[in-house]
């Protein structure tokens, strides 16, 4: 099993390399001169030339490519054009807020989704099923910024239970700031995940081995959780992975609404101000997470599906 | 025959909404004594599997529903019990082996865990005793190297091995009745012979009553004491195994027997019962075999033939049975 885990980790390296290459090519293909973009249209040719020299933009493309790769490996993303912090420092400052939001939202979403999905599947066609369906439809239909604003108005502004903006300072303060945005995202994630749980559990409950579990005297609860849900977890895990990625890169709106200093917030600012080094580093970080989550998924599969283990 | 262990009386099963339901099983009655093997034969759709699932009360409901009848286990009507008491009976008093060994085992649980789960559900044993019992069961069904196989997953087993695991699981709590629904159909002939041999052994060893469902008359002849022939959800003939093969009374049974390839009909075109099984909705008031029957008479069209006794142990539902032998 450890060999398999190690193999999957090795597999992730070329994927990451490919992702980095794509980032490099895309950024070089963007129209416009980064020097002009950075220094403005009124910069003198000498200033531009000096800038290009400093940023290594005069080197042949293949050299730039290797410099880029080396910078990524050594986590040296250069200086921000706007802020006085280095890009590395900026990322280090903002990334934890995004990660904690993603983890908390996914946890809340999963905790809500699994029971809802199980109830919907086992009470198929009854009122409990319809209620979860309505919940899921609402979750799909309501945009995150709208739900976020609503939650903010009700729970932060009117009831005053939660802070209105920011990321918090010490641990408990951070959790306090995290609760509302994570819950908002969690509800939206639960909409998707509960449907997924329902459909994959319904499919599993048709299987012959479920009949076997009943025939050997298993009570419904045991049949559904131990035999049903355990097998339904495979597609659910895939959905969880995809959903985690979407949350990492897609919670920009929530970060903006709750004014959390997360990576999405940083990136939006960088794009507005054409802070190329920050943009580039942000994209690299997201690409890294895509590869990381996929790797995690592969490893989770190894643990939950014995058929993969014996490949 | 001594007091029957399992007795099914006038069992009828309906599918579909109340009012517009279709009756797929009609007045099925039979009994099985201790250590006896009853074979149930019939083509696909004749209601064999449905009958066996009904005994376990495992018919998916809705849409299925047991409309009438009794299923008595040692005198106790299982259909009267609240559903919550059924798990204590399933796997403990009545165990079942299914047709599809490839898909009937949980793919993410080890073989050993699946067998010891059955033991855990019914026997007051600690983990160590359960482990020991599971190894015994694996050895009993002829799985070599049980300690190692305990930790194997179903996908690491062949079809025959999986069916052995199913049998080990079914027998792990010494059931009084074993229902085997086409236990050898998915297996090749040599494995089939081994599995049947195993069932025969177990029967003599533990006095287990067996209900063996098969469409393979060869298998039935091999192991059953009595045979029940089903057609369109009804019992059309019931007799001791030698009576059925020597002297079938129902034209449908005759047809089935004639369609077995044998040495005497070698080189000839194999007999085939003309037509197909009518759909449930198309069954009229008369004999369900009417359209395909070589001996049909006017009376068969609209009147359902009752069971006529041919001998003390043999009866068949056919008007063509001569008055003298009824």
Boltz contact constraints between the chains, C-beta under 6 A:
constraints:
  - contact:
      token1: [A, 208]
      token2: [B, 100]
      max_distance: 6.0
  - contact:
      token1: [A, 208]
      token2: [B, 103]
      max_distance: 6.0
  - contact:
      token1: [A, 208]
      token2: [B, 104]
      max_distance: 6.0
  - contact:
      token1: [A, 209]
      token2: [B, 104]
      max_distance: 6.0
  - contact:
      token1: [A, 209]
      token2: [B, 105]
      max_distance: 6.0
  - contact:
      token1: [A, 209]
      token2: [B, 106]
      max_distance: 6.0
  - contact:
      token1: [A, 212]
      token2: [B, 104]
      max_distance: 6.0
  - contact:
      token1: [A, 214]
      token2: [B, 58]
      max_distance: 6.0
  - contact:
      token1: [A, 215]
      token2: [B, 90]
      max_distance: 6.0
  - contact:
      token1: [A, 215]
      token2: [B, 96]
      max_distance: 6.0
  - contact:
      token1: [A, 216]
      token2: [B, 91]
      max_distance: 6.0
  - contact:
      token1: [A, 216]
      token2: [B, 118]
      max_distance: 6.0
  - contact:
      token1: [A, 217]
      token2: [B, 87]
      max_distance: 6.0
  - contact:
      token1: [A, 217]
      token2: [B, 90]
      max_distance: 6.0
  - contact:
      token1: [A, 217]
      token2: [B, 91]
      max_distance: 6.0
  - contact:
      token1: [A, 217]
      token2: [B, 92]
      max_distance: 6.0
  - contact:
      token1: [A, 217]
      token2: [B, 121]
      max_distance: 6.0
  - contact:
      token1: [A, 217]
      token2: [B, 122]
      max_distance: 6.0
  - contact:
      token1: [A, 219]
      token2: [B, 87]
      max_distance: 6.0
  - contact:
      token1: [A, 227]
      token2: [B, 106]
      max_distance: 6.0
  - contact:
      token1: [A, 230]
      token2: [B, 108]
      max_distance: 6.0
  - contact:
      token1: [A, 231]
      token2: [B, 108]
      max_distance: 6.0
  - contact:
      token1: [A, 306]
      token2: [B, 153]
      max_distance: 6.0
  - contact:
      token1: [A, 307]
      token2: [B, 155]
      max_distance: 6.0
